[in-house]
Amino acid sequence: TVTTTVSFTTINSPINYSLLYTNTVGLGTPSSNWVAVPGTVTGNGLIRSLPVTNTAANALYRVAAH
């Protein structure tokens, strides 16, 4: 199990951001099939972060805004 902190820039808006991940095998699948990391953060115009604990080798991440 690996814990990674993924940081990303947000806009100053009440938009919520979440994080999805997959491994290289799942890269060709729609992101709706990727694993969602628990929790969200609200944009504030600054860099925000979400911690990810997973066992996926070669993990790839995608930030979703909603």
PDBQT receptor file of N, H, CA, C and O in Angstrom, charges set to zero:
ATOM      1  N   THR A   1       0.850  -1.180   0.000  1.00  0.00    +0.000 N 
ATOM      2  CA  THR A   1       0.000   0.000   0.000  1.00  0.00    +0.000 C 
ATOM      3  C   THR A   1       0.890   1.235   0.000  1.00  0.00    +0.000 C 
ATOM      4  O   THR A   1       1.877   1.309   0.732  1.00  0.00    +0.000 OA
ATOM      5  N   VAL A   2       0.521   2.202  -0.834  1.00  0.00    +0.000 N 
ATOM      6  H   VAL A   2      -0.281   2.141  -1.429  1.00  0.00    +0.000 HD
ATOM      7  CA  VAL A   2       1.285   3.435  -0.971  1.00  0.00    +0.000 C 
ATOM      8  C   VAL A   2       0.362   4.618  -0.710  1.00  0.00    +0.000 C 
ATOM      9  O   VAL A   2      -0.768   4.642  -1.198  1.00  0.00    +0.000 OA
ATOM     10  N   THR A   3       0.832   5.598   0.053  1.00  0.00    +0.000 N 
ATOM     11  H   THR A   3       1.750   5.579   0.449  1.00  0.00    +0.000 HD
ATOM     12  CA  THR A   3       0.077   6.832   0.234  1.00  0.00    +0.000 C 
ATOM     13  C   THR A   3       0.764   7.926  -0.558  1.00  0.00    +0.000 C 
ATOM     14  O   THR A   3       1.957   8.181  -0.388  1.00  0.00    +0.000 OA
ATOM     15  N   THR A   4      -0.003   8.570  -1.427  1.00  0.00    +0.000 N 
ATOM     16  H   THR A   4      -0.971   8.363  -1.565  1.00  0.00    +0.000 HD
ATOM     17  CA  THR A   4       0.497   9.639  -2.282  1.00  0.00    +0.000 C 
ATOM     18  C   THR A   4      -0.377  10.857  -2.054  1.00  0.00    +0.000 C 
ATOM     19  O   THR A   4      -1.586  10.720  -1.867  1.00  0.00    +0.000 OA
ATOM     20  N   THR A   5       0.205  12.040  -2.065  1.00  0.00    +0.000 N 
ATOM     21  H   THR A   5       1.187  12.151  -2.216  1.00  0.00    +0.000 HD
ATOM     22  CA  THR A   5      -0.566  13.277  -2.000  1.00  0.00    +0.000 C 
ATOM     23  C   THR A   5      -0.527  13.904  -3.382  1.00  0.00    +0.000 C 
ATOM     24  O   THR A   5       0.540  14.201  -3.919  1.00  0.00    +0.000 OA
ATOM     25  N   VAL A   6      -1.709  14.098  -3.948  1.00  0.00    +0.000 N 
ATOM     26  H   VAL A   6      -2.576  13.857  -3.512  1.00  0.00    +0.000 HD
ATOM     27  CA  VAL A   6      -1.827  14.697  -5.270  1.00  0.00    +0.000 C 
ATOM     28  C   VAL A   6      -2.266  16.148  -5.093  1.00  0.00    +0.000 C 
ATOM     29  O   VAL A   6      -3.301  16.415  -4.482  1.00  0.00    +0.000 OA
ATOM     30  N   SER A   7      -1.483  17.084  -5.625  1.00  0.00    +0.000 N 
ATOM     31  H   SER A   7      -0.642  16.867  -6.122  1.00  0.00    +0.000 HD
ATOM     32  CA  SER A   7      -1.775  18.515  -5.523  1.00  0.00    +0.000 C 
ATOM     33  C   SER A   7      -2.165  19.050  -6.888  1.00  0.00    +0.000 C 
ATOM     34  O   SER A   7      -1.661  18.594  -7.915  1.00  0.00    +0.000 OA
ATOM     35  N   PHE A   8      -3.073  20.029  -6.891  1.00  0.00    +0.000 N 
ATOM     36  H   PHE A   8      -3.483  20.399  -6.058  1.00  0.00    +0.000 HD
ATOM     37  CA  PHE A   8      -3.569  20.598  -8.141  1.00  0.00    +0.000 C 
ATOM     38  C   PHE A   8      -4.063  22.017  -7.890  1.00  0.00    +0.000 C 
ATOM     39  O   PHE A   8      -4.440  22.367  -6.772  1.00  0.00    +0.000 OA
ATOM     40  N   THR A   9      -4.057  22.822  -8.936  1.00  0.00    +0.000 N 
ATOM     41  H   THR A   9      -3.751  22.538  -9.844  1.00  0.00    +0.000 HD
ATOM     42  CA  THR A   9      -4.523  24.203  -8.850  1.00  0.00    +0.000 C 
ATOM     43  C   THR A   9      -6.034  24.243  -8.980  1.00  0.00    +0.000 C 
ATOM     44  O   THR A   9      -6.612  23.517  -9.789  1.00  0.00    +0.000 OA
ATOM     45  N   THR A  10      -6.674  25.088  -8.185  1.00  0.00    +0.000 N 
ATOM     46  H   THR A  10      -6.204  25.678  -7.527  1.00  0.00    +0.000 HD
ATOM     47  CA  THR A  10      -8.121  25.263  -8.241  1.00  0.00    +0.000 C 
ATOM     48  C   THR A  10      -8.446  26.703  -8.643  1.00  0.00    +0.000 C 
ATOM     49  O   THR A  10      -7.580  27.578  -8.623  1.00  0.00    +0.000 OA
ATOM     50  N   ILE A  11      -9.704  26.927  -9.005  1.00  0.00    +0.000 N 
ATOM     51  H   ILE A  11     -10.407  26.216  -9.020  1.00  0.00    +0.000 HD
ATOM     52  CA  ILE A  11     -10.135  28.297  -9.268  1.00  0.00    +0.000 C 
ATOM     53  C   ILE A  11     -10.913  28.789  -8.058  1.00  0.00    +0.000 C 
ATOM     54  O   ILE A  11     -11.422  27.987  -7.275  1.00  0.00    +0.000 OA
ATOM     55  N   ASN A  12     -11.006  30.099  -7.904  1.00  0.00    +0.000 N 
ATOM     56  H   ASN A  12     -10.593  30.750  -8.540  1.00  0.00    +0.000 HD
ATOM     57  CA  ASN A  12     -11.703  30.692  -6.768  1.00  0.00    +0.000 C 
ATOM     58  C   ASN A  12     -13.197  30.664  -7.049  1.00  0.00    +0.000 C 
ATOM     59  O   ASN A  12     -13.774  31.636  -7.537  1.00  0.00    +0.000 OA
ATOM     60  N   SER A  13     -13.799  29.550  -6.737  1.00  0.00    +0.000 N 
ATOM     61  H   SER A  13     -13.331  28.761  -6.341  1.00  0.00    +0.000 HD
ATOM     62  CA  SER A  13     -15.205  29.322  -7.018  1.00  0.00    +0.000 C 
ATOM     63  C   SER A  13     -15.684  28.197  -6.109  1.00  0.00    +0.000 C 
ATOM     64  O   SER A  13     -14.878  27.397  -5.634  1.00  0.00    +0.000 OA
ATOM     65  N   PRO A  14     -16.969  28.133  -5.869  1.00  0.00    +0.000 N 
ATOM     66  CA  PRO A  14     -17.455  27.039  -5.013  1.00  0.00    +0.000 C 
ATOM     67  C   PRO A  14     -17.548  25.702  -5.766  1.00  0.00    +0.000 C 
ATOM     68  O   PRO A  14     -18.489  24.933  -5.567  1.00  0.00    +0.000 OA
ATOM     69  N   ILE A  15     -16.573  25.442  -6.620  1.00  0.00    +0.000 N 
ATOM     70  H   ILE A  15     -15.809  26.067  -6.782  1.00  0.00    +0.000 HD
ATOM     71  CA  ILE A  15     -16.521  24.171  -7.341  1.00  0.00    +0.000 C 
ATOM     72  C   ILE A  15     -15.828  23.144  -6.454  1.00  0.00    +0.000 C 
ATOM     73  O   ILE A  15     -14.801  23.435  -5.841  1.00  0.00    +0.000 OA
ATOM     74  N   ASN A  16     -16.391  21.952  -6.388  1.00  0.00    +0.000 N 
ATOM     75  H   ASN A  16     -17.226  21.716  -6.886  1.00  0.00    +0.000 HD
ATOM     76  CA  ASN A  16     -15.774  20.867  -5.642  1.00  0.00    +0.000 C 
ATOM     77  C   ASN A  16     -14.905  20.037  -6.574  1.00  0.00    +0.000 C 
ATOM     78  O   ASN A  16     -15.257  19.806  -7.732  1.00  0.00    +0.000 OA
ATOM     79  N   TYR A  17     -13.778  19.596  -6.060  1.00  0.00    +0.000 N 
ATOM     80  H   TYR A  17     -13.493  19.784  -5.120  1.00  0.00    +0.000 HD
ATOM     81  CA  TYR A  17     -12.841  18.775  -6.817  1.00  0.00    +0.000 C 
ATOM     82  C   TYR A  17     -12.719  17.420  -6.144  1.00  0.00    +0.000 C 
ATOM     83  O   TYR A  17     -12.669  17.323  -4.918  1.00  0.00    +0.000 OA
ATOM     84  N   SER A  18     -12.672  16.394  -6.945  1.00  0.00    +0.000 N 
ATOM     85  H   SER A  18     -12.713  16.473  -7.941  1.00  0.00    +0.000 HD
ATOM     86  CA  SER A  18     -12.419  15.050  -6.436  1.00  0.00    +0.000 C 
ATOM     87  C   SER A  18     -11.310  14.432  -7.264  1.00  0.00    +0.000 C 
ATOM     88  O   SER A  18     -10.885  14.992  -8.275  1.00  0.00    +0.000 OA
ATOM     89  N   LEU A  19     -10.852  13.287  -6.831  1.00  0.00    +0.000 N 
ATOM     90  H   LEU A  19     -11.198  12.832  -6.010  1.00  0.00    +0.000 HD
ATOM     91  CA  LEU A  19      -9.712  12.643  -7.465  1.00  0.00    +0.000 C 
ATOM     92  C   LEU A  19     -10.079  11.211  -7.812  1.00  0.00    +0.000 C 
ATOM     93  O   LEU A  19     -10.703  10.507  -7.018  1.00  0.00    +0.000 OA
ATOM     94  N   LEU A  20      -9.683  10.787  -9.008  1.00  0.00    +0.000 N 
ATOM     95  H   LEU A  20      -9.176  11.359  -9.653  1.00  0.00    +0.000 HD
ATOM     96  CA  LEU A  20      -9.890   9.420  -9.477  1.00  0.00    +0.000 C 
ATOM     97  C   LEU A  20      -8.536   8.824  -9.798  1.00  0.00    +0.000 C 
ATOM     98  O   LEU A  20      -7.598   9.549 -10.131  1.00  0.00    +0.000 OA
ATOM     99  N   TYR A  21      -8.426   7.500  -9.699  1.00  0.00    +0.000 N 
ATOM    100  H   TYR A  21      -9.188   6.911  -9.429  1.00  0.00    +0.000 HD
ATOM    101  CA  TYR A  21      -7.169   6.871 -10.102  1.00  0.00    +0.000 C 
ATOM    102  C   TYR A  21      -7.417   5.513 -10.742  1.00  0.00    +0.000 C 
ATOM    103  O   TYR A  21      -8.451   4.877 -10.537  1.00  0.00    +0.000 OA
ATOM    104  N   THR A  22      -6.437   5.097 -11.516  1.00  0.00    +0.000 N 
ATOM    105  H   THR A  22      -5.597   5.613 -11.682  1.00  0.00    +0.000 HD
ATOM    106  CA  THR A  22      -6.414   3.784 -12.142  1.00  0.00    +0.000 C 
ATOM    107  C   THR A  22      -4.955   3.401 -12.334  1.00  0.00    +0.000 C 
ATOM    108  O   THR A  22      -4.057   4.163 -11.978  1.00  0.00    +0.000 OA
ATOM    109  N   ASN A  23      -4.720   2.223 -12.896  1.00  0.00    +0.000 N 
ATOM    110  H   ASN A  23      -5.450   1.603 -13.185  1.00  0.00    +0.000 HD
ATOM    111  CA  ASN A  23      -3.358   1.840 -13.259  1.00  0.00    +0.000 C 
ATOM    112  C   ASN A  23      -3.264   1.817 -14.781  1.00  0.00    +0.000 C 
ATOM    113  O   ASN A  23      -4.238   2.143 -15.459  1.00  0.00    +0.000 OA
ATOM    114  N   THR A  24      -2.129   1.445 -15.320  1.00  0.00    +0.000 N 
ATOM    115  H   THR A  24      -1.338   1.181 -14.769  1.00  0.00    +0.000 HD
ATOM    116  CA  THR A  24      -1.949   1.499 -16.771  1.00  0.00    +0.000 C 
ATOM    117  C   THR A  24      -2.914   0.581 -17.505  1.00  0.00    +0.000 C 
ATOM    118  O   THR A  24      -3.278   0.872 -18.644  1.00  0.00    +0.000 OA
ATOM    119  N   VAL A  25      -3.337  -0.509 -16.897  1.00  0.00    +0.000 N 
ATOM    120  H   VAL A  25      -3.041  -0.746 -15.971  1.00  0.00    +0.000 HD
ATOM    121  CA  VAL A  25      -4.297  -1.415 -17.532  1.00  0.00    +0.000 C 
ATOM    122  C   VAL A  25      -5.639  -0.712 -17.716  1.00  0.00    +0.000 C 
ATOM    123  O   VAL A  25      -6.294  -0.902 -18.740  1.00  0.00    +0.000 OA
ATOM    124  N   GLY A  26      -6.056   0.092 -16.748  1.00  0.00    +0.000 N 
ATOM    125  H   GLY A  26      -5.524   0.246 -15.915  1.00  0.00    +0.000 HD
ATOM    126  CA  GLY A  26      -7.343   0.777 -16.805  1.00  0.00    +0.000 C 
ATOM    127  C   GLY A  26      -7.321   2.089 -17.566  1.00  0.00    +0.000 C 
ATOM    128  O   GLY A  26      -8.360   2.733 -17.710  1.00  0.00    +0.000 OA
ATOM    129  N   LEU A  27      -6.164   2.497 -18.054  1.00  0.00    +0.000 N 
ATOM    130  H   LEU A  27      -5.320   1.973 -17.937  1.00  0.00    +0.000 HD
ATOM    131  CA  LEU A  27      -6.043   3.800 -18.712  1.00  0.00    +0.000 C 
ATOM    132  C   LEU A  27      -6.969   3.924 -19.921  1.00  0.00    +0.000 C 
ATOM    133  O   LEU A  27      -7.455   5.018 -20.209  1.00  0.00    +0.000 OA
ATOM    134  N   GLY A  28      -7.218   2.835 -20.626  1.00  0.00    +0.000 N 
ATOM    135  H   GLY A  28      -6.822   1.947 -20.392  1.00  0.00    +0.000 HD
ATOM    136  CA  GLY A  28      -8.079   2.884 -21.804  1.00  0.00    +0.000 C 
ATOM    137  C   GLY A  28      -9.558   2.853 -21.491  1.00  0.00    +0.000 C 
ATOM    138  O   GLY A  28     -10.376   2.936 -22.407  1.00  0.00    +0.000 OA
ATOM    139  N   THR A  29      -9.928   2.737 -20.222  1.00  0.00    +0.000 N 
ATOM    140  H   THR A  29      -9.263   2.670 -19.478  1.00  0.00    +0.000 HD
ATOM    141  CA  THR A  29     -11.346   2.706 -19.847  1.00  0.00    +0.000 C 
ATOM    142  C   THR A  29     -11.829   4.117 -19.522  1.00  0.00    +0.000 C 
ATOM    143  O   THR A  29     -11.025   4.982 -19.175  1.00  0.00    +0.000 OA
ATOM    144  N   PRO A  30     -13.138   4.355 -19.631  1.00  0.00    +0.000 N 
ATOM    145  CA  PRO A  30     -13.667   5.675 -19.268  1.00  0.00    +0.000 C 
ATOM    146  C   PRO A  30     -13.358   5.996 -17.799  1.00  0.00    +0.000 C 
ATOM    147  O   PRO A  30     -13.335   5.103 -16.952  1.00  0.00    +0.000 OA
ATOM    148  N   SER A  31     -13.126   7.258 -17.515  1.00  0.00    +0.000 N 
ATOM    149  H   SER A  31     -13.144   7.984 -18.204  1.00  0.00    +0.000 HD
ATOM    150  CA  SER A  31     -12.796   7.635 -16.135  1.00  0.00    +0.000 C 
ATOM    151  C   SER A  31     -13.953   7.361 -15.181  1.00  0.00    +0.000 C 
ATOM    152  O   SER A  31     -13.744   7.319 -13.968  1.00  0.00    +0.000 OA
ATOM    153  N   SER A  32     -15.158   7.176 -15.691  1.00  0.00    +0.000 N 
ATOM    154  H   SER A  32     -15.327   7.210 -16.676  1.00  0.00    +0.000 HD
ATOM    155  CA  SER A  32     -16.286   6.812 -14.820  1.00  0.00    +0.000 C 
ATOM    156  C   SER A  32     -16.072   5.429 -14.204  1.00  0.00    +0.000 C 
ATOM    157  O   SER A  32     -16.735   5.081 -13.227  1.00  0.00    +0.000 OA
ATOM    158  N   ASN A  33     -15.161   4.643 -14.761  1.00  0.00    +0.000 N 
ATOM    159  H   ASN A  33     -14.623   4.926 -15.555  1.00  0.00    +0.000 HD
ATOM    160  CA  ASN A  33     -14.828   3.330 -14.212  1.00  0.00    +0.000 C 
ATOM    161  C   ASN A  33     -13.612   3.370 -13.298  1.00  0.00    +0.000 C 
ATOM    162  O   ASN A  33     -13.262   2.350 -12.704  1.00  0.00    +0.000 OA
ATOM    163  N   TRP A  34     -12.962   4.519 -13.171  1.00  0.00    +0.000 N 
ATOM    164  H   TRP A  34     -13.246   5.347 -13.654  1.00  0.00    +0.000 HD
ATOM    165  CA  TRP A  34     -11.797   4.645 -12.303  1.00  0.00    +0.000 C 
ATOM    166  C   TRP A  34     -12.252   4.659 -10.843  1.00  0.00    +0.000 C 
ATOM    167  O   TRP A  34     -13.422   4.916 -10.560  1.00  0.00    +0.000 OA
ATOM    168  N   VAL A  35     -11.347   4.388  -9.932  1.00  0.00    +0.000 N 
ATOM    169  H   VAL A  35     -10.396   4.180 -10.161  1.00  0.00    +0.000 HD
ATOM    170  CA  VAL A  35     -11.638   4.386  -8.497  1.00  0.00    +0.000 C 
ATOM    171  C   VAL A  35     -11.656   5.822  -7.988  1.00  0.00    +0.000 C 
ATOM    172  O   VAL A  35     -10.740   6.597  -8.264  1.00  0.00    +0.000 OA
ATOM    173  N   ALA A  36     -12.700   6.174  -7.246  1.00  0.00    +0.000 N 
ATOM    174  H   ALA A  36     -13.444   5.544  -7.022  1.00  0.00    +0.000 HD
ATOM    175  CA  ALA A  36     -12.807   7.515  -6.651  1.00  0.00    +0.000 C 
ATOM    176  C   ALA A  36     -12.137   7.510  -5.283  1.00  0.00    +0.000 C 
ATOM    177  O   ALA A  36     -12.375   6.621  -4.466  1.00  0.00    +0.000 OA
ATOM    178  N   VAL A  37     -11.311   8.496  -5.048  1.00  0.00    +0.000 N 
ATOM    179  H   VAL A  37     -11.117   9.218  -5.712  1.00  0.00    +0.000 HD
ATOM    180  CA  VAL A  37     -10.665   8.685  -3.751  1.00  0.00    +0.000 C 
ATOM    181  C   VAL A  37     -11.698   9.301  -2.809  1.00  0.00    +0.000 C 
ATOM    182  O   VAL A  37     -12.404  10.225  -3.212  1.00  0.00    +0.000 OA
ATOM    183  N   PRO A  38     -11.809   8.823  -1.575  1.00  0.00    +0.000 N 
ATOM    184  CA  PRO A  38     -12.761   9.427  -0.641  1.00  0.00    +0.000 C 
ATOM    185  C   PRO A  38     -12.447  10.899  -0.386  1.00  0.00    +0.000 C 
ATOM    186  O   PRO A  38     -11.286  11.276  -0.227  1.00  0.00    +0.000 OA
ATOM    187  N   GLY A  39     -13.475  11.713  -0.348  1.00  0.00    +0.000 N 
ATOM    188  H   GLY A  39     -14.418  11.407  -0.477  1.00  0.00    +0.000 HD
ATOM    189  CA  GLY A  39     -13.322  13.123  -0.012  1.00  0.00    +0.000 C 
ATOM    190  C   GLY A  39     -13.273  14.029  -1.227  1.00  0.00    +0.000 C 
ATOM    191  O   GLY A  39     -13.001  13.598  -2.347  1.00  0.00    +0.000 OA
ATOM    192  N   THR A  40     -13.546  15.295  -0.969  1.00  0.00    +0.000 N 
ATOM    193  H   THR A  40     -13.768  15.646  -0.059  1.00  0.00    +0.000 HD
ATOM    194  CA  THR A  40     -13.470  16.344  -1.981  1.00  0.00    +0.000 C 
ATOM    195  C   THR A  40     -12.860  17.580  -1.334  1.00  0.00    +0.000 C 
ATOM    196  O   THR A  40     -12.775  17.673  -0.109  1.00  0.00    +0.000 OA
ATOM    197  N   VAL A  41     -12.436  18.528  -2.165  1.00  0.00    +0.000 N 
ATOM    198  H   VAL A  41     -12.505  18.452  -3.160  1.00  0.00    +0.000 HD
ATOM    199  CA  VAL A  41     -12.001  19.833  -1.681  1.00  0.00    +0.000 C 
ATOM    200  C   VAL A  41     -12.723  20.888  -2.505  1.00  0.00    +0.000 C 
ATOM    201  O   VAL A  41     -13.091  20.641  -3.654  1.00  0.00    +0.000 OA
ATOM    202  N   THR A  42     -12.924  22.057  -1.923  1.00  0.00    +0.000 N 
ATOM    203  H   THR A  42     -12.625  22.258  -0.990  1.00  0.00    +0.000 HD
ATOM    204  CA  THR A  42     -13.578  23.166  -2.607  1.00  0.00    +0.000 C 
ATOM    205  C   THR A  42     -12.524  24.125  -3.127  1.00  0.00    +0.000 C 
ATOM    206  O   THR A  42     -11.559  24.442  -2.430  1.00  0.00    +0.000 OA
ATOM    207  N   GLY A  43     -12.716  24.589  -4.364  1.00  0.00    +0.000 N 
ATOM    208  H   GLY A  43     -13.499  24.332  -4.930  1.00  0.00    +0.000 HD
ATOM    209  CA  GLY A  43     -11.768  25.515  -4.966  1.00  0.00    +0.000 C 
ATOM    210  C   GLY A  43     -11.691  26.828  -4.208  1.00  0.00    +0.000 C 
ATOM    211  O   GLY A  43     -12.697  27.336  -3.714  1.00  0.00    +0.000 OA
ATOM    212  N   ASN A  44     -10.470  27.376  -4.122  1.00  0.00    +0.000 N 
ATOM    213  H   ASN A  44      -9.653  26.963  -4.524  1.00  0.00    +0.000 HD
ATOM    214  CA  ASN A  44     -10.267  28.659  -3.457  1.00  0.00    +0.000 C 
ATOM    215  C   ASN A  44      -9.222  29.506  -4.190  1.00  0.00    +0.000 C 
ATOM    216  O   ASN A  44      -8.746  30.510  -3.661  1.00  0.00    +0.000 OA
ATOM    217  N   GLY A  45      -8.871  29.089  -5.416  1.00  0.00    +0.000 N 
ATOM    218  H   GLY A  45      -9.258  28.274  -5.845  1.00  0.00    +0.000 HD
ATOM    219  CA  GLY A  45      -7.873  29.824  -6.178  1.00  0.00    +0.000 C 
ATOM    220  C   GLY A  45      -6.439  29.461  -5.842  1.00  0.00    +0.000 C 
ATOM    221  O   GLY A  45      -5.504  30.038  -6.397  1.00  0.00    +0.000 OA
ATOM    222  N   LEU A  46      -6.264  28.528  -4.958  1.00  0.00    +0.000 N 
ATOM    223  H   LEU A  46      -7.023  28.059  -4.507  1.00  0.00    +0.000 HD
ATOM    224  CA  LEU A  46      -4.927  28.106  -4.533  1.00  0.00    +0.000 C 
ATOM    225  C   LEU A  46      -4.702  26.639  -4.893  1.00  0.00    +0.000 C 
ATOM    226  O   LEU A  46      -5.582  25.976  -5.443  1.00  0.00    +0.000 OA
ATOM    227  N   ILE A  47      -3.527  26.159  -4.577  1.00  0.00    +0.000 N 
ATOM    228  H   ILE A  47      -2.812  26.698  -4.131  1.00  0.00    +0.000 HD
ATOM    229  CA  ILE A  47      -3.227  24.741  -4.771  1.00  0.00    +0.000 C 
ATOM    230  C   ILE A  47      -3.844  23.964  -3.616  1.00  0.00    +0.000 C 
ATOM    231  O   ILE A  47      -3.636  24.291  -2.448  1.00  0.00    +0.000 OA
ATOM    232  N   ARG A  48      -4.602  22.936  -3.959  1.00  0.00    +0.000 N 
ATOM    233  H   ARG A  48      -4.771  22.670  -4.908  1.00  0.00    +0.000 HD
ATOM    234  CA  ARG A  48      -5.229  22.064  -2.957  1.00  0.00    +0.000 C 
ATOM    235  C   ARG A  48      -4.671  20.660  -3.144  1.00  0.00    +0.000 C 
ATOM    236  O   ARG A  48      -4.073  20.367  -4.179  1.00  0.00    +0.000 OA
ATOM    237  N   SER A  49      -4.854  19.801  -2.171  1.00  0.00    +0.000 N 
ATOM    238  H   SER A  49      -5.340  20.039  -1.330  1.00  0.00    +0.000 HD
ATOM    239  CA  SER A  49      -4.311  18.444  -2.215  1.00  0.00    +0.000 C 
ATOM    240  C   SER A  49      -5.308  17.444  -1.678  1.00  0.00    +0.000 C 
ATOM    241  O   SER A  49      -6.153  17.770  -0.845  1.00  0.00    +0.000 OA
ATOM    242  N   LEU A  50      -5.196  16.212  -2.169  1.00  0.00    +0.000 N 
ATOM    243  H   LEU A  50      -4.509  15.947  -2.846  1.00  0.00    +0.000 HD
ATOM    244  CA  LEU A  50      -5.956  15.090  -1.633  1.00  0.00    +0.000 C 
ATOM    245  C   LEU A  50      -4.994  13.920  -1.467  1.00  0.00    +0.000 C 
ATOM    246  O   LEU A  50      -4.221  13.620  -2.377  1.00  0.00    +0.000 OA
ATOM    247  N   PRO A  51      -5.034  13.253  -0.307  1.00  0.00    +0.000 N 
ATOM    248  CA  PRO A  51      -4.186  12.074  -0.117  1.00  0.00    +0.000 C 
ATOM    249  C   PRO A  51      -4.857  10.838  -0.722  1.00  0.00    +0.000 C 
ATOM    250  O   PRO A  51      -6.079  10.699  -0.682  1.00  0.00    +0.000 OA
ATOM    251  N   VAL A  52      -4.045   9.953  -1.278  1.00  0.00    +0.000 N 
ATOM    252  H   VAL A  52      -3.052  10.066  -1.311  1.00  0.00    +0.000 HD
ATOM    253  CA  VAL A  52      -4.533   8.723  -1.884  1.00  0.00    +0.000 C 
ATOM    254  C   VAL A  52      -3.758   7.564  -1.279  1.00  0.00    +0.000 C 
ATOM    255  O   VAL A  52      -2.527   7.565  -1.279  1.00  0.00    +0.000 OA
ATOM    256  N   THR A  53      -4.474   6.582  -0.767  1.00  0.00    +0.000 N 
ATOM    257  H   THR A  53      -5.474   6.581  -0.767  1.00  0.00    +0.000 HD
ATOM    258  CA  THR A  53      -3.854   5.351  -0.305  1.00  0.00    +0.000 C 
ATOM    259  C   THR A  53      -4.373   4.233  -1.178  1.00  0.00    +0.000 C 
ATOM    260  O   THR A  53      -5.571   3.948  -1.175  1.00  0.00    +0.000 OA
ATOM    261  N   ASN A  54      -3.484   3.590  -1.933  1.00  0.00    +0.000 N 
ATOM    262  H   ASN A  54      -2.511   3.822  -1.935  1.00  0.00    +0.000 HD
ATOM    263  CA  ASN A  54      -3.917   2.520  -2.828  1.00  0.00    +0.000 C 
ATOM    264  C   ASN A  54      -2.811   1.497  -3.006  1.00  0.00    +0.000 C 
ATOM    265  O   ASN A  54      -1.678   1.691  -2.564  1.00  0.00    +0.000 OA
ATOM    266  N   THR A  55      -3.163   0.418  -3.654  1.00  0.00    +0.000 N 
ATOM    267  H   THR A  55      -4.083   0.260  -4.012  1.00  0.00    +0.000 HD
ATOM    268  CA  THR A  55      -2.205  -0.638  -3.926  1.00  0.00    +0.000 C 
ATOM    269  C   THR A  55      -1.951  -0.767  -5.424  1.00  0.00    +0.000 C 
ATOM    270  O   THR A  55      -1.291  -1.713  -5.852  1.00  0.00    +0.000 OA
ATOM    271  N   ALA A  56      -2.458   0.163  -6.228  1.00  0.00    +0.000 N 
ATOM    272  H   ALA A  56      -2.994   0.932  -5.880  1.00  0.00    +0.000 HD
ATOM    273  CA  ALA A  56      -2.308   0.096  -7.677  1.00  0.00    +0.000 C 
ATOM    274  C   ALA A  56      -0.867   0.379  -8.084  1.00  0.00    +0.000 C 
ATOM    275  O   ALA A  56      -0.295   1.406  -7.722  1.00  0.00    +0.000 OA
ATOM    276  N   ALA A  57      -0.299  -0.541  -8.837  1.00  0.00    +0.000 N 
ATOM    277  H   ALA A  57      -0.765  -1.376  -9.132  1.00  0.00    +0.000 HD
ATOM    278  CA  ALA A  57       1.029  -0.293  -9.396  1.00  0.00    +0.000 C 
ATOM    279  C   ALA A  57       0.863   0.652 -10.580  1.00  0.00    +0.000 C 
ATOM    280  O   ALA A  57      -0.123   0.554 -11.310  1.00  0.00    +0.000 OA
ATOM    281  N   ASN A  58       1.793   1.547 -10.778  1.00  0.00    +0.000 N 
ATOM    282  H   ASN A  58       2.594   1.627 -10.184  1.00  0.00    +0.000 HD
ATOM    283  CA  ASN A  58       1.730   2.508 -11.885  1.00  0.00    +0.000 C 
ATOM    284  C   ASN A  58       0.442   3.324 -11.863  1.00  0.00    +0.000 C 
ATOM    285  O   ASN A  58      -0.218   3.467 -12.893  1.00  0.00    +0.000 OA
ATOM    286  N   ALA A  59       0.086   3.851 -10.718  1.00  0.00    +0.000 N 
ATOM    287  H   ALA A  59       0.622   3.735  -9.882  1.00  0.00    +0.000 HD
ATOM    288  CA  ALA A  59      -1.161   4.604 -10.585  1.00  0.00    +0.000 C 
ATOM    289  C   ALA A  59      -1.132   5.893 -11.396  1.00  0.00    +0.000 C 
ATOM    290  O   ALA A  59      -0.121   6.592 -11.454  1.00  0.00    +0.000 OA
ATOM    291  N   LEU A  60      -2.266   6.185 -12.019  1.00  0.00    +0.000 N 
ATOM    292  H   LEU A  60      -3.088   5.617 -11.972  1.00  0.00    +0.000 HD
ATOM    293  CA  LEU A  60      -2.466   7.409 -12.790  1.00  0.00    +0.000 C 
ATOM    294  C   LEU A  60      -3.664   8.128 -12.200  1.00  0.00    +0.000 C 
ATOM    295  O   LEU A  60      -4.644   7.489 -11.817  1.00  0.00    +0.000 OA
ATOM    296  N   TYR A  61      -3.597   9.456 -12.120  1.00  0.00    +0.000 N 
ATOM    297  H   TYR A  61      -2.801   9.975 -12.431  1.00  0.00    +0.000 HD
ATOM    298  CA  TYR A  61      -4.616  10.226 -11.415  1.00  0.00    +0.000 C 
ATOM    299  C   TYR A  61      -5.302  11.216 -12.355  1.00  0.00    +0.000 C 
ATOM    300  O   TYR A  61      -4.714  11.698 -13.323  1.00  0.00    +0.000 OA
ATOM    301  N   ARG A  62      -6.572  11.504 -12.036  1.00  0.00    +0.000 N 
ATOM    302  H   ARG A  62      -7.050  11.112 -11.249  1.00  0.00    +0.000 HD
ATOM    303  CA  ARG A  62      -7.337  12.515 -12.772  1.00  0.00    +0.000 C 
ATOM    304  C   ARG A  62      -8.140  13.317 -11.763  1.00  0.00    +0.000 C 
ATOM    305  O   ARG A  62      -8.794  12.759 -10.882  1.00  0.00    +0.000 OA
ATOM    306  N   VAL A  63      -8.080  14.636 -11.908  1.00  0.00    +0.000 N 
ATOM    307  H   VAL A  63      -7.549  15.089 -12.624  1.00  0.00    +0.000 HD
ATOM    308  CA  VAL A  63      -8.855  15.532 -11.054  1.00  0.00    +0.000 C 
ATOM    309  C   VAL A  63     -10.185  15.799 -11.757  1.00  0.00    +0.000 C 
ATOM    310  O   VAL A  63     -10.210  16.107 -12.948  1.00  0.00    +0.000 OA
ATOM    311  N   ALA A  64     -11.276  15.681 -11.029  1.00  0.00    +0.000 N 
ATOM    312  H   ALA A  64     -11.257  15.430 -10.061  1.00  0.00    +0.000 HD
ATOM    313  CA  ALA A  64     -12.600  15.948 -11.582  1.00  0.00    +0.000 C 
ATOM    314  C   ALA A  64     -13.195  17.158 -10.861  1.00  0.00    +0.000 C 
ATOM    315  O   ALA A  64     -13.130  17.255  -9.636  1.00  0.00    +0.000 OA
ATOM    316  N   ALA A  65     -13.772  18.074 -11.631  1.00  0.00    +0.000 N 
ATOM    317  H   ALA A  65     -13.825  17.995 -12.627  1.00  0.00    +0.000 HD
ATOM    318  CA  ALA A  65     -14.425  19.258 -11.056  1.00  0.00    +0.000 C 
ATOM    319  C   ALA A  65     -15.922  19.096 -11.223  1.00  0.00    +0.000 C 
ATOM    320  O   ALA A  65     -16.397  18.702 -12.289  1.00  0.00    +0.000 OA
ATOM    321  N   HIS A  66     -16.667  19.399 -10.166  1.00  0.00    +0.000 N 
ATOM    322  H   HIS A  66     -16.282  19.719  -9.301  1.00  0.00    +0.000 HD
ATOM    323  CA  HIS A  66     -18.127  19.275 -10.218  1.00  0.00    +0.000 C 
ATOM    324  C   HIS A  66     -18.784  20.201  -9.224  1.00  0.00    +0.000 C 
ATOM    325  O   HIS A  66     -20.011  20.231  -9.127  1.00  0.00    +0.000 OA
TER     326      HIS A  66
